[in-house]
Amino acid sequence: MLVDPRHGRLRSVQASKRWANDLTVILNARGGDDRFPVDVKQLAYDYTKQVFPGDPISLVQGASLPGFEGALFKAPEGELGWGIFYNSNITSPGRINFTLAHEFGHYLLHRQNHPDGKRRSGLCHQPTSVELSKRLC
């Protein structure tokens, strides 16, 4: 568990610094000073398959998400990993990349606290698998 109930915020800050350092090392090795813009989709796939092989990001794609910029959800029962979706109405590649990075951050920091992927938190509502499947159909 990333957030220790006794130290809550401190543990979360330490974890986020660790993820940032790890990802910076990887990006430096891949492209050095010429690594921008970061391919967040590929980074999420590669990093999670290596570091969390039993619980990776297994799907990243656009979807109809009225009222949402992005979503993170656990794969349906019997399937491996997590999915990151961004609103397919977004046309700016920079905004799509930002949304992917935002949802990837939720994956790194919160998936252990919300292993079923069901979570509501202010503007960062993450639809349940049922909500998302209704929108995708």
LUMDREN-642007 format. One line per 5 residues: for each residue z, y, x of N, C-alpha, C, O. Coordinates in Angstrom, 2 decimals, always signed. Last residue first. Example, Ala and Ser with C-alpha at 12.3 -4.5 7.8 and 13.67 -1.06 7.14 Angstrom:
residues 2
+7.08,-2.25,+12.85,+7.14,-1.06,+13.67,+7.87,+0.03,+12.90,+8.04,+1.14,+13.41 | +7.80,-5.69,+13.19,+7.80,-4.50,+12.30,+7.80,-3.30,+13.20,+8.46,-3.32,+14.24
***
This chain:
residues 137
-25.68,+1.10,-20.17,-26.52,+0.28,-21.06,-27.37,+1.13,-21.99,-28.13,+0.60,-22.80 | -24.05,+2.83,-18.89,-25.18,+2.30,-18.13,-26.15,+1.52,-19.01,-27.31,+1.31,-18.63 | -22.01,+3.38,-20.65,-22.91,+4.47,-20.27,-24.16,+3.95,-19.58,-25.22,+4.58,-19.66 | -20.69,+0.95,-20.80,-21.27,+1.51,-22.02,-22.28,+2.60,-21.68,-23.30,+2.72,-22.36 | -19.79,+0.73,-18.19,-20.82,-0.21,-18.64,-21.46,+0.28,-19.93,-22.65,+0.05,-20.14
-17.82,+2.75,-18.15,-19.02,+2.90,-17.35,-20.12,+1.96,-17.82,-21.29,+2.36,-17.85 | -15.86,+1.70,-19.89,-16.48,+3.01,-20.15,-17.81,+3.13,-19.42,-18.80,+3.57,-20.00 | -15.29,-0.71,-18.51,-15.82,-0.75,-19.87,-16.51,+0.56,-20.21,-17.62,+0.55,-20.75 | -14.23,+0.19,-16.11,-15.46,-0.60,-16.08,-16.11,-0.65,-17.46,-17.33,-0.62,-17.57 | -13.19,+3.61,-16.67,-12.93,+2.18,-16.55,-14.26,+1.46,-16.51,-15.30,+2.03,-16.82
-13.91,+6.53,-14.72,-14.08,+5.71,-15.90,-13.72,+4.25,-15.64,-13.92,+3.74,-14.54 | -11.70,+8.61,-13.34,-12.59,+7.53,-12.93,-12.73,+6.59,-14.12,-11.77,+5.93,-14.49 | -11.24,+12.04,-13.13,-11.18,+10.86,-14.00,-12.18,+9.83,-13.48,-13.34,+10.14,-13.21 | -10.52,+14.35,-11.70,-11.05,+13.18,-11.00,-10.91,+11.93,-11.86,-10.51,+10.88,-11.36 | -9.24,+16.31,-13.06,-10.69,+16.40,-12.99,-11.32,+15.17,-12.34,-12.53,+14.97,-12.44
-6.55,+14.21,-13.78,-7.13,+15.54,-13.95,-8.65,+15.52,-13.93,-9.27,+14.79,-14.71 | -6.90,+11.11,-13.42,-6.16,+12.11,-12.67,-6.89,+13.44,-12.78,-7.74,+13.76,-11.96 | -6.80,+7.75,-14.21,-7.11,+9.09,-14.70,-6.26,+10.05,-13.90,-5.06,+9.85,-13.73 | -8.12,+4.54,-13.54,-7.26,+5.64,-13.13,-7.73,+6.92,-13.77,-8.93,+7.16,-13.87 | -8.90,+1.37,-12.65,-8.64,+2.19,-13.83,-7.65,+3.28,-13.46,-6.50,+3.01,-13.10
-9.22,-0.41,-10.60,-10.13,+0.70,-10.68,-9.91,+1.62,-11.85,-10.66,+2.58,-12.02 | -7.45,-2.34,-10.10,-8.40,-2.64,-11.16,-9.39,-1.50,-11.36,-10.30,-1.60,-12.18 | -5.82,-1.28,-8.09,-6.73,-2.37,-7.75,-7.72,-2.74,-8.85,-8.73,-3.38,-8.58 | -4.58,+1.25,-7.22,-5.26,+1.06,-8.48,-6.29,-0.06,-8.33,-7.49,+0.19,-8.42 | -3.65,+1.21,-4.66,-2.70,+1.60,-5.71,-3.27,+1.36,-7.10,-2.52,+1.27,-8.07
-5.92,+0.56,-3.29,-4.81,-0.39,-3.26,-3.77,-0.06,-4.31,-3.07,-0.96,-4.80 | -7.57,+2.80,-3.66,-7.94,+1.53,-4.28,-6.80,+0.52,-4.28,-6.73,-0.31,-5.19 | -7.00,+5.30,-2.44,-6.34,+4.93,-3.68,-6.61,+3.52,-4.20,-5.92,+3.08,-5.12 | -8.34,+5.92,-0.01,-6.95,+6.31,-0.21,-6.26,+5.68,-1.41,-5.03,+5.52,-1.39 | -10.95,+4.85,-0.12,-10.11,+4.67,+1.06,-8.63,+4.90,+0.75,-7.78,+4.15,+1.22
-11.84,+5.69,-2.71,-11.81,+4.27,-2.33,-10.83,+4.05,-1.17,-9.98,+3.17,-1.24 | -11.71,+8.46,-2.45,-10.85,+7.78,-3.43,-10.73,+6.30,-3.09,-9.65,+5.72,-3.17 | -13.73,+8.74,-0.50,-12.34,+9.11,-0.20,-11.36,+8.48,-1.17,-10.30,+8.01,-0.76 | -15.90,+8.02,-2.05,-15.55,+7.17,-0.90,-14.11,+7.47,-0.47,-13.37,+6.56,-0.11 | -15.95,+10.25,-3.72,-15.60,+8.93,-4.28,-15.24,+7.93,-3.18,-14.37,+7.09,-3.38
-16.70,+12.19,-1.79,-15.49,+12.35,-2.60,-15.03,+10.99,-3.15,-13.85,+10.64,-3.05 | -19.16,+11.21,-0.91,-18.05,+11.32,+0.04,-16.72,+11.44,-0.71,-15.72,+10.85,-0.29 | -20.64,+11.45,-3.29,-20.44,+10.13,-2.68,-19.26,+10.15,-1.72,-18.45,+9.22,-1.70 | -20.54,+14.25,-3.56,-19.93,+13.39,-4.58,-19.67,+11.99,-4.04,-18.62,+11.41,-4.28 | -22.00,+15.00,-1.27,-20.62,+15.44,-1.44,-19.90,+14.53,-2.43,-18.78,+14.10,-2.18
-24.50,+13.87,-1.90,-23.78,+13.40,-0.72,-22.29,+13.78,-0.80,-21.42,+12.98,-0.45 | -25.13,+15.43,-4.14,-25.02,+13.97,-4.27,-24.19,+13.44,-3.10,-23.28,+12.64,-3.31 | -25.29,+17.94,-2.94,-24.25,+17.69,-3.95,-24.05,+16.20,-4.16,-22.92,+15.74,-4.34 | -27.49,+17.55,-1.25,-26.20,+17.90,-0.69,-25.06,+17.63,-1.66,-24.00,+17.15,-1.27 | -29.59,+17.03,-3.05,-29.14,+15.97,-2.14,-27.77,+16.27,-1.52,-26.98,+15.36,-1.29
-29.51,+18.05,-6.36,-29.28,+18.52,-5.00,-28.81,+17.37,-4.10,-27.76,+16.79,-4.35 | -29.56,+17.00,-8.89,-30.81,+16.99,-8.13,-30.63,+17.43,-6.68,-31.51,+17.20,-5.85 | -27.86,+15.07,-11.20,-27.69,+15.94,-10.03,-28.97,+15.85,-9.21,-29.42,+14.76,-8.87 | -28.26,+13.10,-13.00,-28.82,+14.41,-13.34,-28.65,+15.41,-12.19,-29.25,+16.49,-12.22 | -26.82,+10.92,-12.18,-28.25,+10.95,-11.83,-28.93,+12.25,-12.24,-30.08,+12.47,-11.87
-23.73,+11.13,-10.76,-24.48,+11.54,-11.94,-25.95,+11.70,-11.55,-26.29,+12.52,-10.69 | -22.96,+8.21,-8.87,-23.05,+9.67,-8.98,-23.93,+9.97,-10.19,-24.76,+9.16,-10.58 | -20.73,+5.54,-8.18,-21.83,+6.09,-8.95,-21.78,+7.60,-8.89,-20.70,+8.19,-8.86 | -19.75,+2.85,-6.29,-19.70,+4.31,-6.37,-20.95,+4.75,-7.12,-22.07,+4.39,-6.77 | -17.93,-0.16,-6.72,-19.15,+0.61,-6.89,-18.86,+2.10,-6.91,-17.86,+2.54,-7.48
-16.50,-2.84,-4.79,-16.39,-1.62,-5.59,-17.76,-0.97,-5.69,-18.63,-1.19,-4.85 | -16.06,-6.46,-4.50,-16.12,-5.07,-4.08,-15.97,-4.01,-5.15,-15.41,-4.23,-6.22 | -17.73,-9.19,-6.04,-17.00,-8.64,-4.90,-17.16,-7.13,-4.78,-18.26,-6.60,-4.95 | -17.14,-10.72,-9.24,-18.01,-10.08,-8.25,-17.16,-9.38,-7.21,-16.00,-9.03,-7.46 | -15.20,-11.61,-10.91,-16.12,-12.61,-10.38,-17.09,-12.05,-9.36,-17.79,-12.81,-8.69
-15.10,-8.70,-12.88,-14.42,-9.93,-12.44,-15.46,-10.97,-12.04,-16.46,-11.17,-12.72 | -17.08,-5.96,-11.60,-16.61,-6.85,-12.67,-15.99,-8.12,-12.11,-16.31,-8.55,-11.00 | -15.72,-3.80,-9.05,-16.78,-4.67,-9.56,-16.22,-5.56,-10.67,-15.03,-5.87,-10.67 | -14.03,-0.78,-9.75,-13.96,-2.14,-9.23,-15.11,-2.94,-9.84,-15.43,-2.77,-11.02 | -15.44,+2.47,-9.27,-14.85,+1.42,-10.08,-14.93,+0.07,-9.37,-15.78,-0.16,-8.52
-15.80,+5.90,-9.32,-15.50,+4.75,-8.46,-14.92,+3.68,-9.36,-14.00,+3.96,-10.14 | -18.13,+8.49,-10.02,-17.14,+7.52,-10.46,-17.00,+6.42,-9.42,-17.96,+6.07,-8.73 | -19.17,+11.92,-10.60,-19.18,+10.64,-9.93,-18.08,+9.75,-10.44,-17.21,+10.17,-11.20 | -19.27,+13.94,-12.46,-20.11,+14.07,-11.27,-20.25,+12.73,-10.56,-21.30,+12.42,-10.00 | -19.35,+13.78,-16.02,-18.78,+13.36,-14.75,-19.78,+13.60,-13.62,-20.99,+13.48,-13.81
-20.69,+14.41,-18.33,-19.35,+14.94,-18.17,-18.68,+14.56,-16.86,-17.55,+14.98,-16.61 | -22.58,+11.49,-18.35,-22.34,+12.78,-19.00,-20.87,+13.21,-18.84,-19.95,+12.46,-19.17 | -24.00,+9.77,-16.33,-22.56,+9.98,-16.42,-22.27,+11.33,-17.08,-21.75,+12.23,-16.42 | -26.32,+7.55,-15.53,-26.08,+8.55,-16.55,-24.57,+8.66,-16.75,-23.94,+7.74,-17.27 | -26.40,+7.15,-11.96,-26.26,+6.62,-13.31,-26.09,+7.79,-14.27,-25.74,+8.90,-13.86
-27.18,+6.14,-8.61,-27.11,+7.13,-9.66,-27.02,+6.45,-11.01,-27.50,+5.33,-11.19 | -25.12,+4.06,-6.44,-26.35,+4.43,-7.14,-26.09,+5.53,-8.15,-24.95,+5.81,-8.51 | -23.91,+1.50,-4.55,-23.92,+2.96,-4.62,-25.22,+3.34,-5.30,-26.30,+3.00,-4.81 | -21.96,-1.37,-4.08,-23.01,-0.74,-4.86,-22.83,+0.77,-4.82,-21.73,+1.28,-5.03 | -19.87,-2.23,-2.58,-21.00,-3.14,-2.70,-22.16,-2.55,-3.50,-23.23,-3.15,-3.58
-17.39,-1.60,-0.42,-18.28,-0.88,-1.34,-19.53,-1.75,-1.40,-20.18,-1.98,-0.38 | -15.34,-4.63,-0.11,-16.19,-3.52,+0.35,-16.78,-2.70,-0.78,-16.69,-3.07,-1.95 | -13.28,-6.63,+0.28,-13.16,-5.61,-0.76,-14.05,-4.40,-0.44,-13.58,-3.27,-0.49 | -13.42,-8.27,+2.46,-13.10,-8.89,+1.18,-13.08,-7.93,+0.01,-12.88,-8.35,-1.13 | -13.89,-6.53,+4.61,-14.94,-7.47,+4.19,-14.66,-8.16,+2.86,-15.60,-8.60,+2.19
-13.16,-3.81,+5.57,-12.60,-4.45,+4.38,-13.58,-5.49,+3.84,-14.06,-5.34,+2.72 | -14.62,-3.19,+7.89,-13.17,-3.01,+7.89,-12.49,-3.73,+6.72,-11.37,-4.20,+6.86 | -17.33,-3.88,+7.30,-16.72,-4.24,+8.57,-15.19,-4.22,+8.49,-14.54,-5.15,+8.98 | -17.82,-2.91,+4.79,-18.14,-4.32,+5.05,-17.49,-4.79,+6.35,-17.14,-5.97,+6.48 | -17.11,-0.24,+5.13,-16.26,-1.10,+4.31,-16.57,-2.58,+4.50,-15.67,-3.42,+4.39
-19.15,+0.70,+6.88,-17.73,+0.78,+7.25,-16.89,-0.21,+6.44,-16.05,-0.92,+7.00 | -21.57,+0.24,+5.43,-21.32,-0.35,+6.75,-19.83,-0.40,+7.08,-19.33,-1.43,+7.53 | -21.23,+1.70,+2.95,-21.59,+0.28,+3.00,-21.14,-0.35,+4.32,-20.42,-1.35,+4.33 | -20.58,+4.28,+3.92,-19.66,+3.56,+3.02,-19.94,+2.05,+3.03,-19.02,+1.24,+3.11 | -22.89,+4.86,+5.40,-21.58,+4.82,+6.06,-20.59,+4.03,+5.21,-19.84,+3.21,+5.74
-24.81,+4.92,+3.37,-24.88,+3.89,+4.42,-23.55,+3.75,+5.14,-23.14,+2.63,+5.46 | -23.80,+7.17,+1.91,-24.07,+5.88,+1.28,-24.06,+4.76,+2.32,-23.36,+3.76,+2.15 | -23.78,+9.27,+3.75,-22.52,+8.75,+3.23,-22.70,+7.37,+2.60,-21.85,+6.50,+2.75 | -25.20,+10.28,+6.31,-25.67,+9.37,+5.26,-24.44,+8.64,+4.72,-24.09,+7.55,+5.17 | -24.70,+13.64,+7.14,-24.16,+12.28,+7.18,-24.75,+11.49,+6.02,-24.79,+11.97,+4.89
-27.43,+15.67,+8.28,-26.38,+15.36,+7.32,-25.95,+13.90,+7.43,-26.75,+13.04,+7.77 | -25.82,+15.04,+11.44,-25.80,+15.70,+10.14,-27.21,+15.80,+9.57,-28.14,+16.00,+10.35 | -25.86,+14.12,+13.98,-25.48,+13.17,+12.93,-25.49,+13.76,+11.54,-25.21,+13.07,+10.56 | -26.26,+15.10,+16.57,-27.37,+15.09,+15.62,-27.08,+14.12,+14.46,-27.97,+13.40,+14.01 | -24.17,+14.73,+18.27,-24.30,+16.05,+17.66,-25.39,+16.10,+16.59,-25.44,+17.04,+15.80
-24.02,+11.29,+17.55,-23.52,+12.40,+18.35,-23.63,+13.72,+17.61,-23.22,+13.81,+16.45 | -24.74,+9.09,+16.09,-25.69,+10.17,+16.23,-25.24,+11.34,+17.06,-25.99,+12.29,+17.26 | -22.95,+6.90,+16.43,-24.27,+6.73,+15.80,-25.24,+7.84,+16.14,-26.41,+7.60,+16.43 | -20.65,+7.92,+17.58,-21.36,+6.83,+18.26,-22.77,+6.67,+17.71,-23.69,+6.34,+18.46 | -19.91,+9.80,+15.65,-20.23,+10.24,+17.01,-21.04,+9.17,+17.75,-21.99,+9.49,+18.45
-19.33,+8.07,+13.51,-20.45,+9.02,+13.41,-20.86,+9.54,+14.77,-22.05,+9.72,+15.03 | -17.09,+6.71,+14.56,-18.30,+5.97,+14.19,-19.50,+6.91,+14.14,-20.57,+6.59,+14.67 | -15.30,+8.85,+14.88,-15.68,+8.04,+16.04,-16.99,+7.29,+15.75,-17.88,+7.24,+16.59 | -15.06,+9.65,+12.20,-15.63,+10.57,+13.19,-16.08,+9.81,+14.43,-17.15,+10.10,+14.97 | -13.77,+7.45,+11.07,-15.14,+7.76,+10.66,-15.82,+8.72,+11.63,-17.02,+8.62,+11.86
-11.25,+7.63,+12.36,-12.08,+6.43,+12.47,-13.55,+6.74,+12.16,-14.44,+6.35,+12.90 | -10.37,+10.20,+11.47,-10.57,+9.91,+12.90,-11.49,+8.71,+13.10,-12.41,+8.76,+13.91 | -10.22,+9.77,+8.69,-11.08,+10.82,+9.24,-11.37,+10.58,+10.71,-12.51,+10.73,+11.15 | -8.30,+7.74,+8.55,-9.66,+7.48,+8.09,-10.62,+8.50,+8.69,-11.70,+8.15,+9.16 | -6.07,+9.16,+9.60,-6.57,+7.96,+10.28,-8.01,+7.67,+9.87,-8.85,+7.38,+10.72
-5.75,+11.14,+7.67,-6.08,+11.52,+9.05,-6.64,+10.33,+9.83,-7.57,+10.49,+10.62 | -5.05,+9.53,+5.50,-6.30,+10.29,+5.45,-6.71,+10.78,+6.83,-7.90,+10.82,+7.14 | -2.58,+8.50,+6.39,-3.71,+7.60,+6.15,-5.02,+8.37,+6.15,-6.00,+7.91,+6.73 | -1.05,+10.84,+6.47,-1.27,+10.07,+7.69,-2.47,+9.14,+7.54,-3.28,+9.02,+8.46 | -1.09,+11.48,+3.74,-1.68,+12.41,+4.72,-1.97,+11.67,+6.02,-3.03,+11.87,+6.62
+0.30,+9.29,+2.68,-1.06,+9.54,+2.27,-1.78,+10.45,+3.26,-2.95,+10.23,+3.59 | +2.82,+9.65,+3.83,+2.06,+8.44,+4.14,+0.59,+8.61,+3.81,-0.28,+8.15,+4.55 | +3.54,+12.09,+2.61,+3.43,+11.98,+4.06,+2.58,+10.78,+4.44,+1.71,+10.89,+5.30 | +3.68,+11.42,-0.16,+2.66,+12.34,+0.34,+2.46,+12.21,+1.84,+1.32,+12.22,+2.31 | +5.82,+8.95,-0.03,+4.61,+9.31,-0.78,+3.56,+10.13,-0.08,+2.64,+9.59,+0.54
+8.08,+7.87,+0.88,+7.49,+8.91,+1.72,+6.17,+9.41,+1.15,+5.49,+10.21,+1.79 | +8.84,+6.01,-0.97,+9.89,+6.82,-0.36,+9.33,+7.99,+0.44,+10.01,+8.99,+0.64 | +6.47,+4.70,-1.69,+7.18,+5.50,-2.68,+8.25,+6.40,-2.08,+8.54,+7.46,-2.64 | +3.72,+4.96,+0.39,+5.07,+4.42,+0.34,+5.86,+5.28,-0.64,+5.92,+6.50,-0.46 | +0.51,+4.48,-0.04,+1.50,+5.49,-0.37,+2.84,+4.80,-0.56,+3.06,+4.14,-1.57
-0.91,+2.14,+0.64,-1.02,+3.32,+1.48,+0.07,+4.36,+1.20,+0.50,+5.05,+2.12 | +0.00,-1.17,+0.84,+0.00,+0.00,+0.00,+0.00,+1.24,+0.89,+0.83,+1.36,+1.79
***
